[in-house]
């Protein structure tokens, strides 16, 4: 399904910008991504864009994971949007009692043979509870099922519990008032990306989108890493649109 068509079908439903939706759609087509894992789906708007790209490719599937109760929180639901767009055939929605980390447990168990987990996914999008403990763990778990050269995308880079206080007292089971001031005011996704992903020996080619909300990394073992904040509506064509680039040489893993 063409981008503009699916865009009309999900217009006005959060939580993905048109610019990031186009980036995601183009990434799937350009890299010919066919196995996608989406952790946290809300209304399923991003899910619809990904499914539309897979329909254009003529193959592939999205495994989209969220809480059972989230289906009642978000209206329209992901299921309803996919049916409306006639894209449900490209998506398997998995509803979990306690969240996506136990789903990742089940996937690692399913994909493990002879003490080795064979990765299955080309792209993982982490767009869930935005919590250091939960999503920090989710990154390491998702890494086990992500193929080499696969992509990892993190949403809500600057989100904080403090900013959410005006709207609610709890986010995805985490009570704001029980957190320390540092936990409330610090963007957890930013900390995960900078302290866990960017320092991981098997990830490089780091990007942040111009709107500041997405952080992207590729699973490529490398001694030389690049970290780029780029000035474009999409993260394609990065070389022609660098706003700030910093190249740094990673330390050798085992000495020299």
C-alpha positions as CSV (number, residue, x, y, z in Angstrom):
1,X,0.0,0.0,0.0
2,X,1.3,3.4,-0.9
3,X,2.4,5.7,1.9
4,X,-0.1,8.4,1.1
5,X,-3.0,5.9,1.1
6,X,-2.2,4.5,4.5
7,X,-1.6,8.0,5.8
8,X,-5.1,9.0,4.9
9,X,-6.5,5.9,6.7
10,X,-4.7,6.7,10.0
11,X,-4.8,10.5,9.8
12,X,-5.2,12.2,13.2
13,X,-4.4,9.0,15.2
14,X,-1.3,9.3,17.4
15,X,1.6,8.5,18.2
16,X,3.9,8.9,15.2
17,X,4.7,12.0,13.2
18,X,4.3,11.9,9.4
19,X,8.0,12.5,9.0
20,X,9.0,9.6,11.2
21,X,6.3,7.4,9.6
22,X,7.8,8.1,6.2
23,X,11.3,7.4,7.5
24,X,10.1,4.0,8.8
25,X,8.2,3.2,5.6
26,X,11.2,4.1,3.4
27,X,13.6,2.2,5.6
28,X,11.6,-1.0,5.2
29,X,11.4,-0.7,1.4
30,X,15.1,0.4,1.0
31,X,16.6,-2.3,3.2
32,X,13.9,-4.9,2.2
33,X,13.1,-5.6,5.8
34,X,10.6,-8.4,6.3
35,X,10.7,-9.5,9.9
36,X,9.8,-6.7,12.3
37,X,9.3,-6.7,16.1
38,X,7.4,-3.8,17.6
39,X,7.4,-3.5,21.4
40,X,4.7,-1.2,22.5
41,X,2.0,-0.4,19.9
42,X,-0.6,1.9,21.5
43,X,-3.1,2.7,18.6
44,X,-1.1,0.7,16.1
45,X,-0.5,3.7,13.8
46,X,3.2,2.9,13.3
47,X,2.1,-0.7,12.9
48,X,-0.1,0.3,10.0
49,X,2.7,2.1,8.2
50,X,5.0,-0.8,8.6
51,X,2.4,-3.3,7.4
52,X,1.7,-1.0,4.3
53,X,5.4,-1.1,3.4
54,X,5.4,-4.9,3.7
55,X,2.4,-5.1,1.4
56,X,4.4,-3.0,-1.1
57,X,7.2,-5.5,-0.8
58,X,4.8,-8.4,-1.1
59,X,6.0,-10.3,1.9
60,X,7.0,-10.0,5.6
61,X,5.3,-9.7,8.9
62,X,5.2,-7.5,12.0
63,X,5.0,-9.0,15.4
64,X,3.5,-6.3,17.6
65,X,3.5,-6.7,21.4
66,X,1.6,-4.8,24.1
67,X,-0.4,-5.3,27.3
68,X,-3.7,-7.0,27.3
69,X,-5.4,-4.0,29.1
70,X,-3.8,-1.6,26.6
71,X,-6.4,-2.6,24.1
72,X,-9.0,-0.8,26.1
73,X,-6.8,2.2,26.8
74,X,-6.3,3.2,23.2
75,X,-9.3,3.8,20.9
76,X,-9.2,3.1,18.1
77,X,-7.2,0.0,19.0
78,X,-4.4,-1.4,16.8
79,X,-6.6,-4.3,15.9
80,X,-9.4,-1.9,14.7
81,X,-6.9,0.3,12.7
82,X,-5.4,-2.7,10.9
83,X,-8.8,-4.1,10.0
84,X,-9.8,-0.6,8.6
85,X,-6.7,-0.4,6.5
86,X,-7.0,-4.1,5.4
87,X,-3.5,-4.8,6.6
88,X,-4.2,-7.3,9.4
89,X,-2.7,-10.1,7.3
90,X,0.7,-8.7,7.7
91,X,0.6,-8.3,11.5
92,X,0.5,-10.6,14.5
93,X,-0.6,-8.8,17.6
94,X,0.5,-10.4,20.9
95,X,-1.2,-9.2,24.1
96,X,0.8,-10.0,27.3
97,X,-0.3,-9.9,30.9
98,X,2.8,-8.1,32.2
99,X,4.5,-6.6,29.1
100,X,6.9,-7.4,26.4
101,X,9.9,-8.5,28.4
102,X,8.2,-11.9,29.1
103,X,7.3,-12.1,25.4
104,X,11.1,-11.7,24.7
105,X,11.8,-14.4,27.2
106,X,9.4,-16.7,25.2
107,X,11.0,-15.7,21.9
108,X,14.5,-16.4,23.2
109,X,13.4,-19.8,24.5
110,X,11.7,-20.5,21.1
111,X,14.7,-19.6,19.1
112,X,17.3,-21.4,21.3
113,X,18.8,-24.7,20.3
114,X,22.0,-26.2,21.6
115,X,22.5,-23.2,23.9
116,X,22.4,-20.8,21.0
117,X,19.7,-18.2,20.2
118,X,19.3,-17.9,16.5
119,X,18.1,-14.3,15.8
120,X,15.0,-13.8,13.6
121,X,14.2,-10.1,13.3
122,X,15.5,-7.4,10.9
123,X,14.1,-4.5,12.8
124,X,13.1,-3.9,16.4
125,X,11.2,-0.8,17.5
126,X,11.1,-0.1,21.3
127,X,8.2,2.2,22.0
128,X,6.9,1.1,25.3
129,X,7.0,2.3,28.9
130,X,10.1,4.4,28.6
131,X,11.6,3.1,31.9
132,X,15.3,2.5,32.5
133,X,14.8,-0.8,34.4
134,X,12.2,-2.3,32.0
135,X,13.5,-1.0,28.7
136,X,17.1,-1.3,29.6
137,X,16.5,-5.0,30.1
138,X,14.3,-5.1,26.9
139,X,17.3,-3.8,24.8
140,X,19.5,-6.6,25.9
141,X,16.7,-9.2,25.4
142,X,15.8,-7.8,22.0
143,X,19.4,-7.8,20.9
144,X,19.4,-11.6,21.2
145,X,16.6,-11.9,18.6
146,X,17.9,-9.2,16.3
147,X,19.9,-10.3,13.3
148,X,23.3,-8.8,12.4
149,X,22.9,-5.7,10.3
150,X,19.5,-5.3,11.9
151,X,18.1,-2.0,13.1
152,X,17.0,-0.9,16.6
153,X,14.8,2.2,16.9
154,X,14.0,3.9,20.2
155,X,11.1,6.4,20.5
156,X,10.5,9.1,23.2
157,X,14.2,10.0,23.6
158,X,13.4,13.1,25.8
159,X,10.3,11.8,27.6
160,X,10.3,12.1,31.4
161,X,8.0,11.1,34.2
162,X,8.1,14.7,35.4
163,X,6.6,15.9,32.2
164,X,3.8,13.3,32.4
165,X,2.8,14.4,35.9
166,X,0.3,17.0,34.7
167,X,-1.6,14.3,32.8
168,X,-1.5,11.3,35.2
169,X,-0.1,9.9,38.3
170,X,1.1,6.6,36.8
171,X,2.6,5.4,33.6
172,X,2.5,1.7,32.6
173,X,2.3,0.6,36.2
174,X,5.0,2.9,37.4
175,X,3.8,5.3,40.1
176,X,5.5,8.7,39.6
177,X,5.5,9.7,43.3
178,X,7.5,6.6,44.2
179,X,10.4,7.6,42.0
180,X,13.4,9.7,43.1
181,X,13.7,13.2,41.8
182,X,16.5,12.0,39.4
183,X,14.3,9.2,38.1
184,X,11.4,11.6,37.5
185,X,13.4,14.3,35.7
186,X,15.9,12.2,33.7
187,X,14.9,11.0,30.2
188,X,15.2,7.2,30.7
189,X,15.3,6.4,26.9
190,X,18.2,8.8,26.5
191,X,20.1,7.1,29.2
192,X,19.5,3.7,27.7
193,X,20.7,4.8,24.3
194,X,23.8,6.7,25.5
195,X,24.9,4.3,28.3
196,X,23.8,0.9,26.9
197,X,23.3,1.0,23.2
198,X,26.0,3.5,22.1
199,X,28.6,1.7,24.3
200,X,27.6,-1.8,23.2
201,X,30.4,-3.4,21.1
202,X,28.0,-4.8,18.5
203,X,26.2,-1.5,17.7
204,X,27.3,1.4,15.6
205,X,25.9,3.9,13.0
206,X,23.9,5.8,15.6
207,X,21.4,8.5,14.5
208,X,19.0,10.9,16.1
209,X,16.2,12.4,14.1
210,X,15.8,16.2,13.7
211,X,12.7,16.2,15.9
212,X,14.8,14.7,18.7
213,X,12.4,11.9,19.5
214,X,13.9,9.0,17.7
215,X,17.3,7.4,18.2
216,X,18.4,4.7,15.8
217,X,21.3,2.2,15.9
218,X,22.4,-0.6,13.7
219,X,23.8,-3.9,14.9
220,X,27.2,-3.9,13.2
221,X,30.2,-4.9,15.2
222,X,32.8,-2.2,14.6
223,X,35.8,-0.6,16.2
224,X,35.0,2.7,14.6
225,X,31.6,4.1,15.5
226,X,29.7,7.1,14.2
227,X,27.2,9.2,16.1
228,X,25.2,11.7,14.0
229,X,22.4,14.1,14.7
230,X,21.0,14.9,11.3
231,X,18.9,17.7,9.9
232,X,16.3,16.1,7.7
233,X,12.7,15.0,7.8
234,X,13.8,11.4,7.4
235,X,17.0,9.6,8.4
236,X,17.7,8.5,4.8
237,X,20.4,10.3,3.0
238,X,22.3,11.1,6.2
239,X,25.6,12.0,4.5
240,X,24.0,15.0,2.7
241,X,22.4,16.4,5.7
242,X,24.6,16.4,8.7
243,X,23.9,19.0,11.3
244,X,26.3,17.7,13.9
245,X,28.6,14.7,13.4
246,X,31.0,13.2,15.8
247,X,33.2,10.3,14.8
248,X,34.8,8.4,17.6
249,X,37.0,5.4,17.7
250,X,35.8,2.7,20.0
251,X,38.2,0.9,22.3
252,X,39.3,-2.5,21.3
253,X,37.3,-5.1,23.1
254,X,40.1,-7.3,24.3
255,X,43.1,-5.1,24.3
256,X,45.8,-4.7,21.6
